[in-house]
Amino acid sequence: MIETDNRRAFRSAVSIRAFVHVQSKEAVVTPHLIGDQGAVSPRVYSVSAAAKVIGVSRSHLYEMKAAGLIRFGKLLGKTVVTASEIDRVISSIETDGEIS
């Protein structure tokens, strides 16, 4: 009886855990809410995924990095782009018509 109650409490509790998805040698970390709420948006993207979100090629994204237009980070040895950095780039395009 106690064991069943503990399992039920564990299942109904909302906890966050991150899953690492490997796509073409790059990691995408996607946080997931466990419970009835469903999944939340990713906070970190692989370079390939970030390029798709922004609408450019992967090589163009690396050119943007070399020009200082976007920042990359490392997570578990993989090159990643944060959601806030993607939002900054998109906002800059919407506001100024270009990335600054």
C-alpha positions as CSV (number, residue, x, y, z in Angstrom):
1,M,0.0,0.0,0.0
2,I,2.7,2.5,0.9
3,E,4.7,1.6,-2.2
4,T,1.7,2.2,-4.4
5,D,1.1,5.6,-2.8
6,N,4.7,6.6,-3.4
7,R,4.5,5.6,-7.0
8,R,1.3,7.5,-7.4
9,A,2.8,10.6,-5.8
10,F,5.9,10.3,-8.0
11,R,3.8,10.1,-11.1
12,S,1.6,13.0,-10.2
13,A,4.5,15.3,-9.2
14,V,5.8,17.6,-11.8
15,S,9.5,17.4,-12.3
16,I,11.9,18.6,-15.1
17,R,14.4,16.5,-16.8
18,A,16.5,17.0,-19.9
19,F,16.8,14.7,-22.8
20,V,19.8,14.8,-25.1
21,H,19.0,14.1,-28.7
22,V,21.8,13.5,-31.1
23,Q,21.3,14.8,-34.6
24,S,24.1,14.6,-37.1
25,K,26.8,14.7,-34.5
26,E,25.3,17.6,-32.6
27,A,23.4,17.6,-29.3
28,V,20.0,19.2,-28.8
29,V,19.0,19.4,-25.2
30,T,15.2,19.5,-24.8
31,P,13.8,20.0,-21.3
32,H,10.5,18.2,-20.7
33,L,7.9,18.7,-18.0
34,I,6.9,15.3,-16.6
35,G,3.2,15.4,-15.7
36,D,0.0,16.6,-17.2
37,Q,1.4,19.9,-18.5
38,G,3.3,18.4,-21.5
39,A,6.6,19.5,-22.9
40,V,8.1,23.0,-22.8
41,S,10.1,24.7,-25.6
42,P,13.8,23.8,-26.0
43,R,16.2,26.3,-24.5
44,V,19.3,25.0,-26.3
45,Y,19.6,24.1,-30.0
46,S,22.2,22.3,-32.1
47,V,23.8,24.4,-34.8
48,S,21.7,22.6,-37.5
49,A,18.4,23.1,-35.5
50,A,19.3,26.8,-34.9
51,A,19.9,27.3,-38.6
52,K,16.5,25.8,-39.4
53,V,14.8,28.1,-36.8
54,I,16.5,31.2,-38.2
55,G,16.0,30.1,-41.8
56,V,19.6,30.0,-43.0
57,S,22.0,27.2,-43.8
58,R,24.3,25.7,-41.2
59,S,27.4,27.0,-43.0
60,H,25.8,30.5,-43.1
61,L,25.3,30.3,-39.4
62,Y,29.0,29.6,-38.9
63,E,29.7,32.7,-41.2
64,M,27.5,34.8,-38.9
65,K,29.4,33.6,-35.9
66,A,32.7,34.5,-37.6
67,A,31.4,37.9,-38.2
68,G,30.3,38.3,-34.6
69,L,26.6,38.3,-35.4
70,I,25.7,35.3,-33.2
71,R,27.2,33.6,-30.2
72,F,27.7,29.8,-29.8
73,G,28.3,27.9,-26.6
74,K,29.4,24.4,-25.6
75,L,27.3,21.9,-23.8
76,L,28.8,18.5,-23.0
77,G,31.4,19.2,-25.7
78,K,28.8,20.0,-28.4
79,T,28.4,23.4,-30.1
80,V,25.0,24.8,-29.2
81,V,23.0,28.0,-29.6
82,T,20.7,29.2,-26.9
83,A,17.1,30.1,-27.5
84,S,17.7,33.6,-26.1
85,E,20.5,34.1,-28.7
86,I,18.1,33.0,-31.5
87,D,15.5,35.3,-30.2
88,R,18.0,38.2,-30.1
89,V,18.9,37.6,-33.8
90,I,15.3,37.3,-34.9
91,S,14.3,40.5,-32.9
92,S,17.2,42.4,-34.5
93,I,16.0,41.4,-37.9
94,E,12.4,42.4,-37.1
95,T,13.4,45.7,-35.6
96,D,16.3,46.9,-37.8
97,G,15.8,44.8,-40.9
98,E,19.2,43.4,-40.4
99,I,21.4,41.8,-37.7
100,S,23.5,44.2,-35.7
